[in-house]
Amino acid sequence: MQFADSHYYTMKYPVTSNPTTTTENKTGSWKTHKPKIDLDKCIGCGMCARVCPESCIKMIEMKKHDKDKPKTDYDYCKGCGACAAECPVKCIEMEPEIK
C-alpha cells in the first residue's frame, strides 16, 4: 500500500482475464443430454426460460400456436435439465445428445 494525503489506497492490479458471459462462447458441444420440447403440450408459461442458468431458452412467437413458445439455442445449452425439472406440465424431456 502507498500513502497519499494521509489516506490509504490500494494498488490497481492489471486485469489478466476478460470475464464474459457464456453467450460469447459456444459451450454446448460437451453436453450429454439436450431438452426436447413438446410444443403442443407446452402452455407457454415461460418457466423454462426463467430458470435456464445460461439464458439459452427464449420465448418466441410462433404462428402455429396462439402463445409464445420456448426455443432452445443448443450451441449454448449445457444439458443441465433445469428447464425439464421446473416445467409445470412436464412437456420438456431430456434426451441423450447424439454426436
Backbone atoms as SQL, in Angstrom:
CREATE TABLE atoms (id INTEGER PRIMARY KEY, chain TEXT, resi INTEGER, resn TEXT, atom TEXT, x REAL, y REAL, z REAL);
INSERT INTO atoms VALUES
  (1, 'A', 1, 'MET', 'N', 0.834, -1.182, 0.000),
  (2, 'A', 1, 'MET', 'CA', 0.000, 0.000, 0.000),
  (3, 'A', 1, 'MET', 'C', 0.877, 1.242, 0.000),
  (4, 'A', 2, 'GLN', 'N', 0.323, 2.289, -0.511),
  (5, 'A', 2, 'GLN', 'CA', 1.033, 3.554, -0.545),
  (6, 'A', 2, 'GLN', 'C', 0.191, 4.615, 0.144),
  (7, 'A', 3, 'PHE', 'N', 0.836, 5.671, 0.504),
  (8, 'A', 3, 'PHE', 'CA', 0.126, 6.757, 1.164),
  (9, 'A', 3, 'PHE', 'C', -0.057, 7.923, 0.200),
  (10, 'A', 4, 'ALA', 'N', -1.200, 8.556, 0.291),
  (11, 'A', 4, 'ALA', 'CA', -1.474, 9.751, -0.497),
  (12, 'A', 4, 'ALA', 'C', -2.359, 10.652, 0.343),
  (13, 'A', 5, 'ASP', 'N', -1.809, 11.759, 0.762),
  (14, 'A', 5, 'ASP', 'CA', -2.566, 12.699, 1.601),
  (15, 'A', 5, 'ASP', 'C', -3.127, 12.025, 2.847),
  (16, 'A', 6, 'SER', 'N', -2.357, 11.216, 3.492),
  (17, 'A', 6, 'SER', 'CA', -2.739, 10.526, 4.724),
  (18, 'A', 6, 'SER', 'C', -3.874, 9.518, 4.545),
  (19, 'A', 7, 'HIS', 'N', -4.227, 9.156, 3.316),
  (20, 'A', 7, 'HIS', 'CA', -5.275, 8.167, 3.069),
  (21, 'A', 7, 'HIS', 'C', -4.639, 6.946, 2.413),
  (22, 'A', 8, 'TYR', 'N', -5.097, 5.803, 2.841),
  (23, 'A', 8, 'TYR', 'CA', -4.622, 4.567, 2.234),
  (24, 'A', 8, 'TYR', 'C', -5.323, 4.353, 0.895),
  (25, 'A', 9, 'TYR', 'N', -4.639, 3.798, -0.009),
  (26, 'A', 9, 'TYR', 'CA', -5.273, 3.324, -1.231),
  (27, 'A', 9, 'TYR', 'C', -4.537, 2.087, -1.688),
  (28, 'A', 10, 'THR', 'N', -5.231, 1.257, -2.384),
  (29, 'A', 10, 'THR', 'CA', -4.624, 0.016, -2.849),
  (30, 'A', 10, 'THR', 'C', -4.125, 0.199, -4.269),
  (31, 'A', 11, 'MET', 'N', -3.140, -0.582, -4.582),
  (32, 'A', 11, 'MET', 'CA', -2.604, -0.541, -5.939),
  (33, 'A', 11, 'MET', 'C', -3.621, -1.127, -6.898),
  (34, 'A', 12, 'LYS', 'N', -3.644, -0.626, -8.085),
  (35, 'A', 12, 'LYS', 'CA', -4.517, -1.195, -9.102),
  (36, 'A', 12, 'LYS', 'C', -3.777, -2.351, -9.757),
  (37, 'A', 13, 'TYR', 'N', -4.420, -3.492, -9.728),
  (38, 'A', 13, 'TYR', 'CA', -3.821, -4.671, -10.320),
  (39, 'A', 13, 'TYR', 'C', -4.302, -4.795, -11.764),
  (40, 'A', 14, 'PRO', 'N', -3.430, -5.172, -12.663),
  (41, 'A', 14, 'PRO', 'CA', -3.863, -5.319, -14.056),
  (42, 'A', 14, 'PRO', 'C', -4.838, -6.484, -14.200),
  (43, 'A', 15, 'VAL', 'N', -5.799, -6.314, -15.053),
  (44, 'A', 15, 'VAL', 'CA', -6.752, -7.382, -15.323),
  (45, 'A', 15, 'VAL', 'C', -6.064, -8.406, -16.222),
  (46, 'A', 16, 'THR', 'N', -6.040, -9.644, -15.745),
  (47, 'A', 16, 'THR', 'CA', -5.360, -10.683, -16.521),
  (48, 'A', 16, 'THR', 'C', -6.333, -11.502, -17.357),
  (49, 'A', 17, 'SER', 'N', -7.614, -11.359, -17.088),
  (50, 'A', 17, 'SER', 'CA', -8.605, -12.049, -17.900),
  (51, 'A', 17, 'SER', 'C', -9.752, -11.089, -18.173),
  (52, 'A', 18, 'ASN', 'N', -10.499, -11.403, -19.181),
  (53, 'A', 18, 'ASN', 'CA', -11.635, -10.575, -19.541),
  (54, 'A', 18, 'ASN', 'C', -12.899, -11.384, -19.309),
  (55, 'A', 19, 'PRO', 'N', -13.539, -11.243, -18.138),
  (56, 'A', 19, 'PRO', 'CA', -14.733, -12.031, -17.865),
  (57, 'A', 19, 'PRO', 'C', -15.842, -11.704, -18.857),
  (58, 'A', 20, 'THR', 'N', -16.502, -12.741, -19.341),
  (59, 'A', 20, 'THR', 'CA', -17.598, -12.556, -20.280),
  (60, 'A', 20, 'THR', 'C', -18.729, -13.505, -19.912),
  (61, 'A', 21, 'THR', 'N', -19.794, -13.450, -20.652),
  (62, 'A', 21, 'THR', 'CA', -20.876, -14.390, -20.438),
  (63, 'A', 21, 'THR', 'C', -20.685, -15.568, -21.374),
  (64, 'A', 22, 'THR', 'N', -21.392, -16.639, -21.103),
  (65, 'A', 22, 'THR', 'CA', -21.258, -17.812, -21.962),
  (66, 'A', 22, 'THR', 'C', -21.888, -17.583, -23.326),
  (67, 'A', 23, 'THR', 'N', -22.678, -16.514, -23.457),
  (68, 'A', 23, 'THR', 'CA', -23.269, -16.245, -24.769),
  (69, 'A', 23, 'THR', 'C', -22.216, -15.751, -25.752),
  (70, 'A', 24, 'GLU', 'N', -21.019, -15.470, -25.275),
  (71, 'A', 24, 'GLU', 'CA', -19.935, -15.085, -26.168),
  (72, 'A', 24, 'GLU', 'C', -19.060, -16.282, -26.543),
  (73, 'A', 25, 'ASN', 'N', -19.301, -17.409, -25.891),
  (74, 'A', 25, 'ASN', 'CA', -18.524, -18.623, -26.156),
  (75, 'A', 25, 'ASN', 'C', -19.482, -19.795, -26.307),
  (76, 'A', 26, 'LYS', 'N', -19.450, -20.441, -27.438),
  (77, 'A', 26, 'LYS', 'CA', -20.307, -21.603, -27.624),
  (78, 'A', 26, 'LYS', 'C', -19.806, -22.720, -26.732),
  (79, 'A', 27, 'THR', 'N', -20.672, -23.178, -25.837),
  (80, 'A', 27, 'THR', 'CA', -20.243, -24.160, -24.853),
  (81, 'A', 27, 'THR', 'C', -21.106, -25.410, -24.838),
  (82, 'A', 28, 'GLY', 'N', -22.041, -25.505, -25.762),
  (83, 'A', 28, 'GLY', 'CA', -22.956, -26.632, -25.736),
  (84, 'A', 28, 'GLY', 'C', -22.432, -27.906, -26.354),
  (85, 'A', 29, 'SER', 'N', -21.218, -27.907, -26.870),
  (86, 'A', 29, 'SER', 'CA', -20.717, -29.084, -27.577),
  (87, 'A', 29, 'SER', 'C', -20.381, -30.254, -26.652),
  (88, 'A', 30, 'TRP', 'N', -20.252, -30.024, -25.355),
  (89, 'A', 30, 'TRP', 'CA', -19.862, -31.108, -24.461),
  (90, 'A', 30, 'TRP', 'C', -21.020, -31.688, -23.656),
  (91, 'A', 31, 'LYS', 'N', -22.243, -31.242, -23.916),
  (92, 'A', 31, 'LYS', 'CA', -23.376, -31.747, -23.135),
  (93, 'A', 31, 'LYS', 'C', -23.671, -33.205, -23.477),
  (94, 'A', 32, 'THR', 'N', -24.263, -33.924, -22.533),
  (95, 'A', 32, 'THR', 'CA', -24.613, -35.325, -22.754),
  (96, 'A', 32, 'THR', 'C', -26.103, -35.487, -23.021),
  (97, 'A', 33, 'HIS', 'N', -26.927, -34.503, -22.606),
  (98, 'A', 33, 'HIS', 'CA', -28.366, -34.539, -22.825),
  (99, 'A', 33, 'HIS', 'C', -28.826, -33.182, -23.348),
  (100, 'A', 34, 'LYS', 'N', -29.937, -33.195, -24.059),
  (101, 'A', 34, 'LYS', 'CA', -30.497, -31.927, -24.533),
  (102, 'A', 34, 'LYS', 'C', -32.007, -31.949, -24.327),
  (103, 'A', 35, 'PRO', 'N', -32.602, -30.774, -24.119),
  (104, 'A', 35, 'PRO', 'CA', -34.045, -30.737, -23.900),
  (105, 'A', 35, 'PRO', 'C', -34.824, -30.884, -25.207),
  (106, 'A', 36, 'LYS', 'N', -35.841, -31.708, -25.169),
  (107, 'A', 36, 'LYS', 'CA', -36.763, -31.849, -26.295),
  (108, 'A', 36, 'LYS', 'C', -38.110, -31.352, -25.794),
  (109, 'A', 37, 'ILE', 'N', -38.657, -30.337, -26.467),
  (110, 'A', 37, 'ILE', 'CA', -39.875, -29.684, -26.004),
  (111, 'A', 37, 'ILE', 'C', -41.055, -30.099, -26.872),
  (112, 'A', 38, 'ASP', 'N', -42.112, -30.563, -26.233),
  (113, 'A', 38, 'ASP', 'CA', -43.362, -30.886, -26.923),
  (114, 'A', 38, 'ASP', 'C', -44.172, -29.587, -26.984),
  (115, 'A', 39, 'LEU', 'N', -44.114, -28.890, -28.100),
  (116, 'A', 39, 'LEU', 'CA', -44.762, -27.581, -28.227),
  (117, 'A', 39, 'LEU', 'C', -46.278, -27.669, -28.174),
  (118, 'A', 40, 'ASP', 'N', -46.850, -28.804, -28.535),
  (119, 'A', 40, 'ASP', 'CA', -48.306, -28.954, -28.453),
  (120, 'A', 40, 'ASP', 'C', -48.774, -29.053, -27.001),
  (121, 'A', 41, 'LYS', 'N', -47.952, -29.624, -26.156),
  (122, 'A', 41, 'LYS', 'CA', -48.288, -29.764, -24.737),
  (123, 'A', 41, 'LYS', 'C', -47.914, -28.509, -23.933),
  (124, 'A', 42, 'CYS', 'N', -46.968, -27.726, -24.440),
  (125, 'A', 42, 'CYS', 'CA', -46.466, -26.527, -23.759),
  (126, 'A', 42, 'CYS', 'C', -47.584, -25.502, -23.598),
  (127, 'A', 43, 'ILE', 'N', -47.694, -24.897, -22.406),
  (128, 'A', 43, 'ILE', 'CA', -48.709, -23.871, -22.140),
  (129, 'A', 43, 'ILE', 'C', -48.156, -22.460, -22.315),
  (130, 'A', 44, 'GLY', 'N', -46.876, -22.331, -22.625),
  (131, 'A', 44, 'GLY', 'CA', -46.281, -21.022, -22.885),
  (132, 'A', 44, 'GLY', 'C', -46.065, -20.165, -21.646),
  (133, 'A', 45, 'CYS', 'N', -45.855, -20.785, -20.501),
  (134, 'A', 45, 'CYS', 'CA', -45.696, -20.035, -19.244),
  (135, 'A', 45, 'CYS', 'C', -44.346, -19.329, -19.138),
  (136, 'A', 46, 'GLY', 'N', -43.322, -19.847, -19.831),
  (137, 'A', 46, 'GLY', 'CA', -42.001, -19.233, -19.803),
  (138, 'A', 46, 'GLY', 'C', -41.132, -19.620, -18.624),
  (139, 'A', 47, 'MET', 'N', -41.578, -20.573, -17.827),
  (140, 'A', 47, 'MET', 'CA', -40.789, -21.000, -16.663),
  (141, 'A', 47, 'MET', 'C', -39.428, -21.542, -17.090),
  (142, 'A', 48, 'CYS', 'N', -39.390, -22.282, -18.183),
  (143, 'A', 48, 'CYS', 'CA', -38.129, -22.855, -18.649),
  (144, 'A', 48, 'CYS', 'C', -37.124, -21.759, -18.989),
  (145, 'A', 49, 'ALA', 'N', -37.587, -20.707, -19.620),
  (146, 'A', 49, 'ALA', 'CA', -36.702, -19.593, -19.978),
  (147, 'A', 49, 'ALA', 'C', -36.211, -18.864, -18.729),
  (148, 'A', 50, 'ARG', 'N', -37.059, -18.766, -17.724),
  (149, 'A', 50, 'ARG', 'CA', -36.663, -18.057, -16.492),
  (150, 'A', 50, 'ARG', 'C', -35.649, -18.841, -15.668),
  (151, 'A', 51, 'VAL', 'N', -35.738, -20.173, -15.667),
  (152, 'A', 51, 'VAL', 'CA', -34.836, -20.962, -14.813),
  (153, 'A', 51, 'VAL', 'C', -33.557, -21.394, -15.516),
  (154, 'A', 52, 'CYS', 'N', -33.468, -21.211, -16.822),
  (155, 'A', 52, 'CYS', 'CA', -32.268, -21.624, -17.548),
  (156, 'A', 52, 'CYS', 'C', -31.063, -20.811, -17.069),
  (157, 'A', 53, 'PRO', 'N', -30.043, -21.465, -16.501),
  (158, 'A', 53, 'PRO', 'CA', -28.894, -20.723, -15.973),
  (159, 'A', 53, 'PRO', 'C', -28.036, -20.078, -17.061),
  (160, 'A', 54, 'GLU', 'N', -28.172, -20.525, -18.292),
  (161, 'A', 54, 'GLU', 'CA', -27.379, -19.977, -19.391),
  (162, 'A', 54, 'GLU', 'C', -28.173, -19.040, -20.286),
  (163, 'A', 55, 'SER', 'N', -29.448, -18.854, -19.990),
  (164, 'A', 55, 'SER', 'CA', -30.332, -17.992, -20.793),
  (165, 'A', 55, 'SER', 'C', -30.343, -18.403, -22.267),
  (166, 'A', 56, 'CYS', 'N', -30.323, -19.691, -22.499),
  (167, 'A', 56, 'CYS', 'CA', -30.325, -20.159, -23.890),
  (168, 'A', 56, 'CYS', 'C', -31.714, -20.561, -24.362),
  (169, 'A', 57, 'ILE', 'N', -32.717, -20.395, -23.504),
  (170, 'A', 57, 'ILE', 'CA', -34.098, -20.634, -23.912),
  (171, 'A', 57, 'ILE', 'C', -34.788, -19.283, -23.997),
  (172, 'A', 58, 'LYS', 'N', -35.352, -19.003, -25.147),
  (173, 'A', 58, 'LYS', 'CA', -36.068, -17.746, -25.378),
  (174, 'A', 58, 'LYS', 'C', -37.503, -18.067, -25.744),
  (175, 'A', 59, 'MET', 'N', -38.425, -17.242, -25.276),
  (176, 'A', 59, 'MET', 'CA', -39.830, -17.378, -25.644),
  (177, 'A', 59, 'MET', 'C', -40.047, -16.573, -26.918),
  (178, 'A', 60, 'ILE', 'N', -40.504, -17.256, -27.961),
  (179, 'A', 60, 'ILE', 'CA', -40.710, -16.578, -29.239),
  (180, 'A', 60, 'ILE', 'C', -42.145, -16.806, -29.728),
  (181, 'A', 61, 'GLU', 'N', -42.604, -15.887, -30.553),
  (182, 'A', 61, 'GLU', 'CA', -43.938, -16.010, -31.123),
  (183, 'A', 61, 'GLU', 'C', -43.904, -17.036, -32.247),
  (184, 'A', 62, 'MET', 'N', -44.823, -17.971, -32.186),
  (185, 'A', 62, 'MET', 'CA', -44.922, -18.980, -33.233),
  (186, 'A', 62, 'MET', 'C', -46.304, -18.882, -33.854),
  (187, 'A', 63, 'LYS', 'N', -46.352, -18.779, -35.153),
  (188, 'A', 63, 'LYS', 'CA', -47.625, -18.585, -35.856),
  (189, 'A', 63, 'LYS', 'C', -48.559, -19.779, -35.706),
  (190, 'A', 64, 'LYS', 'N', -47.987, -20.967, -35.588),
  (191, 'A', 64, 'LYS', 'CA', -48.802, -22.176, -35.463),
  (192, 'A', 64, 'LYS', 'C', -49.525, -22.242, -34.115),
  (193, 'A', 65, 'HIS', 'N', -48.948, -21.626, -33.100),
  (194, 'A', 65, 'HIS', 'CA', -49.506, -21.673, -31.748),
  (195, 'A', 65, 'HIS', 'C', -50.007, -20.282, -31.366),
  (196, 'A', 66, 'ASP', 'N', -50.966, -20.220, -30.466),
  (197, 'A', 66, 'ASP', 'CA', -51.540, -18.934, -30.082),
  (198, 'A', 66, 'ASP', 'C', -50.744, -18.224, -28.988),
  (199, 'A', 67, 'LYS', 'N', -49.770, -18.868, -28.389),
  (200, 'A', 67, 'LYS', 'CA', -48.947, -18.267, -27.332),
  (201, 'A', 67, 'LYS', 'C', -47.482, -18.348, -27.725),
  (202, 'A', 68, 'ASP', 'N', -46.671, -17.542, -27.022),
  (203, 'A', 68, 'ASP', 'CA', -45.222, -17.659, -27.218),
  (204, 'A', 68, 'ASP', 'C', -44.783, -19.032, -26.737),
  (205, 'A', 69, 'LYS', 'N', -43.810, -19.593, -27.431),
  (206, 'A', 69, 'LYS', 'CA', -43.302, -20.920, -27.093),
  (207, 'A', 69, 'LYS', 'C', -41.787, -20.861, -26.963),
  (208, 'A', 70, 'PRO', 'N', -41.197, -21.782, -26.189),
  (209, 'A', 70, 'PRO', 'CA', -39.742, -21.766, -25.978),
  (210, 'A', 70, 'PRO', 'C', -38.959, -22.275, -27.178),
  (211, 'A', 71, 'LYS', 'N', -37.812, -21.669, -27.399),
  (212, 'A', 71, 'LYS', 'CA', -36.867, -22.122, -28.424),
  (213, 'A', 71, 'LYS', 'C', -35.500, -22.180, -27.752),
  (214, 'A', 72, 'THR', 'N', -34.842, -23.316, -27.873),
  (215, 'A', 72, 'THR', 'CA', -33.548, -23.533, -27.227),
  (216, 'A', 72, 'THR', 'C', -32.420, -23.338, -28.221),
  (217, 'A', 73, 'ASP', 'N', -31.405, -22.587, -27.811),
  (218, 'A', 73, 'ASP', 'CA', -30.193, -22.437, -28.613),
  (219, 'A', 73, 'ASP', 'C', -29.217, -23.502, -28.134),
  (220, 'A', 74, 'TYR', 'N', -29.127, -24.598, -28.881),
  (221, 'A', 74, 'TYR', 'CA', -28.317, -25.743, -28.466),
  (222, 'A', 74, 'TYR', 'C', -26.814, -25.468, -28.500),
  (223, 'A', 75, 'ASP', 'N', -26.381, -24.391, -29.132),
  (224, 'A', 75, 'ASP', 'CA', -24.958, -24.043, -29.112),
  (225, 'A', 75, 'ASP', 'C', -24.503, -23.647, -27.719),
  (226, 'A', 76, 'TYR', 'N', -25.440, -23.201, -26.877),
  (227, 'A', 76, 'TYR', 'CA', -25.092, -22.723, -25.544),
  (228, 'A', 76, 'TYR', 'C', -25.699, -23.572, -24.427),
  (229, 'A', 77, 'CYS', 'N', -26.631, -24.437, -24.757),
  (230, 'A', 77, 'CYS', 'CA', -27.278, -25.285, -23.754),
  (231, 'A', 77, 'CYS', 'C', -26.275, -26.278, -23.182),
  (232, 'A', 78, 'LYS', 'N', -26.243, -26.390, -21.863),
  (233, 'A', 78, 'LYS', 'CA', -25.330, -27.309, -21.193),
  (234, 'A', 78, 'LYS', 'C', -25.986, -28.649, -20.879),
  (235, 'A', 79, 'GLY', 'N', -27.299, -28.755, -21.111),
  (236, 'A', 79, 'GLY', 'CA', -27.991, -30.007, -20.837),
  (237, 'A', 79, 'GLY', 'C', -28.193, -30.275, -19.366),
  (238, 'A', 80, 'CYS', 'N', -28.318, -29.232, -18.559),
  (239, 'A', 80, 'CYS', 'CA', -28.420, -29.402, -17.105),
  (240, 'A', 80, 'CYS', 'C', -29.768, -29.956, -16.666),
  (241, 'A', 81, 'GLY', 'N', -30.824, -29.726, -17.454),
  (242, 'A', 81, 'GLY', 'CA', -32.134, -30.266, -17.127),
  (243, 'A', 81, 'GLY', 'C', -32.974, -29.406, -16.207),
  (244, 'A', 82, 'ALA', 'N', -32.521, -28.204, -15.881),
  (245, 'A', 82, 'ALA', 'CA', -33.305, -27.319, -15.010),
  (246, 'A', 82, 'ALA', 'C', -34.653, -26.993, -15.646),
  (247, 'A', 83, 'CYS', 'N', -34.674, -26.804, -16.949),
  (248, 'A', 83, 'CYS', 'CA', -35.921, -26.486, -17.649),
  (249, 'A', 83, 'CYS', 'C', -36.920, -27.627, -17.518),
  (250, 'A', 84, 'ALA', 'N', -36.462, -28.855, -17.705),
  (251, 'A', 84, 'ALA', 'CA', -37.336, -30.028, -17.621),
  (252, 'A', 84, 'ALA', 'C', -37.849, -30.232, -16.197),
  (253, 'A', 85, 'ALA', 'N', -36.991, -29.987, -15.231),
  (254, 'A', 85, 'ALA', 'CA', -37.381, -30.185, -13.834),
  (255, 'A', 85, 'ALA', 'C', -38.431, -29.173, -13.382),
  (256, 'A', 86, 'GLU', 'N', -38.387, -27.968, -13.910),
  (257, 'A', 86, 'GLU', 'CA', -39.293, -26.911, -13.455),
  (258, 'A', 86, 'GLU', 'C', -40.536, -26.741, -14.311),
  (259, 'A', 87, 'CYS', 'N', -40.623, -27.406, -15.434),
  (260, 'A', 87, 'CYS', 'CA', -41.795, -27.270, -16.315),
  (261, 'A', 87, 'CYS', 'C', -43.043, -27.769, -15.589),
  (262, 'A', 88, 'PRO', 'N', -44.077, -26.915, -15.439),
  (263, 'A', 88, 'PRO', 'CA', -45.261, -27.335, -14.685),
  (264, 'A', 88, 'PRO', 'C', -46.106, -28.396, -15.385),
  (265, 'A', 89, 'VAL', 'N', -46.012, -28.498, -16.708),
  (266, 'A', 89, 'VAL', 'CA', -46.792, -29.513, -17.426),
  (267, 'A', 89, 'VAL', 'C', -45.910, -30.649, -17.958),
  (268, 'A', 90, 'LYS', 'N', -44.643, -30.618, -17.605),
  (269, 'A', 90, 'LYS', 'CA', -43.681, -31.668, -17.971),
  (270, 'A', 90, 'LYS', 'C', -43.651, -31.932, -19.472),
  (271, 'A', 91, 'CYS', 'N', -43.596, -30.853, -20.249),
  (272, 'A', 91, 'CYS', 'CA', -43.533, -31.009, -21.706),
  (273, 'A', 91, 'CYS', 'C', -42.091, -31.034, -22.216),
  (274, 'A', 92, 'ILE', 'N', -41.128, -30.949, -21.304),
  (275, 'A', 92, 'ILE', 'CA', -39.713, -30.989, -21.696),
  (276, 'A', 92, 'ILE', 'C', -39.113, -32.298, -21.205),
  (277, 'A', 93, 'GLU', 'N', -38.518, -32.996, -22.131),
  (278, 'A', 93, 'GLU', 'CA', -37.880, -34.275, -21.813),
  (279, 'A', 93, 'GLU', 'C', -36.409, -34.171, -22.190),
  (280, 'A', 94, 'MET', 'N', -35.540, -34.607, -21.307),
  (281, 'A', 94, 'MET', 'CA', -34.108, -34.591, -21.594),
  (282, 'A', 94, 'MET', 'C', -33.769, -35.883, -22.334),
  (283, 'A', 95, 'GLU', 'N', -33.237, -35.717, -23.538),
  (284, 'A', 95, 'GLU', 'CA', -32.873, -36.891, -24.339),
  (285, 'A', 95, 'GLU', 'C', -31.365, -36.902, -24.547),
  (286, 'A', 96, 'PRO', 'N', -30.775, -38.083, -24.740),
  (287, 'A', 96, 'PRO', 'CA', -29.327, -38.174, -24.940),
  (288, 'A', 96, 'PRO', 'C', -28.886, -37.399, -26.169),
  (289, 'A', 97, 'GLU', 'N', -27.764, -36.732, -26.052),
  (290, 'A', 97, 'GLU', 'CA', -27.179, -35.990, -27.163),
  (291, 'A', 97, 'GLU', 'C', -26.414, -36.987, -28.018),
  (292, 'A', 98, 'ILE', 'N', -26.779, -37.086, -29.271),
  (293, 'A', 98, 'ILE', 'CA', -26.106, -37.998, -30.191),
  (294, 'A', 98, 'ILE', 'C', -25.169, -37.179, -31.080),
  (295, 'A', 99, 'LYS', 'N', -23.920, -37.505, -31.071),
  (296, 'A', 99, 'LYS', 'CA', -22.919, -36.763, -31.843),
  (297, 'A', 99, 'LYS', 'C', -22.638, -37.450, -33.144);
